[in-house]
Amino acid sequence: MSPAAVHHPLFARFYARLSVTAEPAIGVHRDELLAGLHGRVIEIGAGNGLNFAHCPGTVSEVVAIEPERRLRQLAVTAALRSEVPVDVVPGVAEALPVKSEAFDAAVVSLVLCSVRDLPRALAEIRRVLRPGGELRFFEHGRGGGRAMTAGQRVLDRTVWPPLFGGCHVSRDPVGAIRDAGYELGPYRRLLVPDKGPRTPSSYCVLGTARRPPKS
């Protein structure tokens, strides 16, 4: 297996089933995440490809990066059903296998929690965006009261990443995007699911940022 390979077969099966079950609650957020996109789009961590069906017709091409082999196979199947052209390719967020300044927009959806090197991944995304290009994000992270955030930190140091494919629940995606040199646009915080008990991964944020025009 190459150093960049990601192989979580048990988690991949679990995630594929869970994501489809959760789609009635998540789908509306995917619509908001992708609304108005146009031109060439790169999606990092495409998973099993559930975003593809929500891409507007103004998108000319999606290059979907997915490191996990089983999820990538499922994404290829989803790409065949997509109304916009989708090319699913292997790769990791920290070393995107594409040219610099090649995309009008980038999409990250519930993926920044699991990248191995968050600052490096965000720097790579910035590299492949054209100046002024847009980053769309829908991520979960730190949230809740003092007890919940303390619990999230403990889980990140112990059982959560091994059980959930490298996922972390106490990261601050908005702060990380800002620190990586993006210009933050509108964003809002939300709970997923919006009703019922809160879990360590319920605290989400959905929004936009841009690579500065001169950078």
N, C-alpha and C positions, 0 to 999 in steps of 0.2 A: 504494500500500500504506500502511495506517495506521501511525503510529509504534509501535503496540503489536503489529503483526502479526509473525508468525514464519514464515519460509518457507525450509525446507531440503529441497527436493524430493528430491535425491539421497540425503541422509542418511535421510529419511523412508522411502524405499523399502528402503534397507539395514536400518534399524532394524526395520521391519515383518517382514522375512524373518528377521533374526537373533533377534528376540524369540520368534517362533513356534518356531524351531529349538531355542532354549534353554528352552522352557517345561517340558519334563520335569524339568529341574533346578531351575527357578525356581518352579514351581507350588506345591510344598510350602511355600515361604516366603510365597507369596501367601496360602495358607490360614492360616498363622500370623498374618500381618499383619492379616487382616480378621476373624479369629475373634472372636465375641462382640459385634460392632458392632450398634448398634440405632438406630432413629430416622432423622433426616435426616443424610445424609453428603455432604460435598463432597470430591471427588478432584481434586487439582491436578496438571496434567500427565498426563492419563489415557492419552496415547499412543494405541495402537490398541485399547484397551479390554480388555486381557487380564485385568484385575482383576475385571471385572464378573461373570464366571462363578463367582468365589470368594466373592461377597458372601452372607452368611447371610440367611435369610428374615426375620430380625428387623429388617432395614433397610427402612424405609418408602419411602425415595427416595434416589437418588444424583444429585447435580448434578456432572457431569464437565466440568472445564475443560480445554480443549486448544487451544493457540495455533496449532499447525502444521496447515495446511489438509488435506493428504493424510492425516495421521494422524487428524485429526478425522473425516474421511469414514469411515475404517475403524472408528473408535470408534462411530459411528452404527450401522453394520452389526452390531457386537458388542452394542450396546444392544438391538437388536431381538430378539436371542436370549437376553437376560438374564431370569432369573426374578424379578428385582426391578426396579421402575421406574427407568429411567436417562434423564436429560435431558443431552445433550451440547451444550455451548455454547462459543463462542469466548471467549478471554480469556487474560490473562497473570497470573502469580502476583503480580506487583507491584501489580496493580490489579484485584482480583477483582470481577466484575460482579454482586455479590449483596449483600444487606443485612447489616448488622452483627448479630452474635449470633443467627444464623439456623440454626446447625447444631449437632448433638450431637457430631459427630466430623468430623475431616478426615484425609485420607489423602494421603501423598506417597510415591511409589514410584519410585526411580531418576530423580528429577527435580530435587532441590536442587543437583545437580552442574551443571545447565545454566541455572538462572535467572540473569538478568543482575545482579540486585541481591538478594543472599541475605538480608541483614537486613530489607530492605523487604518481601520476599516473606513471611518468617516473621511480620512485624508484621501483614501483611494477613490471613494465616491466623488469627492470634490474634484479629483484629478480628471475623471472621465466626463464630468459635466462641462458643457461649454460655459464660458463666462456669462453670468446672469441666469444659468440654468437652474431648474427648480428641483428641490428635494421634497418629496411627499413622505410623511411618516405616520404610521399608526403603530404605537409601541406600548408595552406595559412596563412598569417600573415602580420606583419607590412611592409609597402613598399610605394613606390611613393615618391613624393617630400614633402616639409615641410607642404604644405596645406593638402595633402592627409593624412599624418600621424597624423596631428592634428585632422582632421575629424574622423579618425579611433578611436582615443582616446575618442572623444566626443560620438561617436556612441556606444562604449563599455560601457559607463557610463549611457546610456539612452535607446534607443529603440531597438538596434540591438539584444542583447541577448534574450529579451522577444519575439521578432518576429521570431527569427531563432533558436529556440530550444536550447538556451544557448550558441550559437556561439559567439566568440569574434574575432574581426578583427585586433586588435593591438598587439597581442601576438608575441613573437619572438621565434619561435620553435627551430631554430638552437641554439640560446643562452641557451634556457631551457635544451636542450639535453646535451650540453656541461657542463652546471652547475650541471646536474644530475650525472656526473661522467663517461659519455660515452667517448670513443675515436672516434672523428669525422673522417669519411672517406670522399670520394669525394661527393660533392653535387653541385647542380646548381640551380640558380634562374630562374624562368620563369613566363610568364604571361598567365593566363587562363581567357578568351580565348586570343589567341595570336594576334587577330585583333579586331578592334572595340573599343568602349568606355571602359575605365577602371572603375571598380567598387571597392569598399573597400575590396572585397575579391579576387581580381584578382592577388594579389602578392603572388606567390607560390614558394616553394622550394622542390626539390626532391633529395634524397641522402641516404647515409648509415652512420651508426655508429656501434660501437661494445661495448659490455661489456668487460672491460679489462680482459685479461686472468687470472690475479691474483687479484681477488676482491671478 
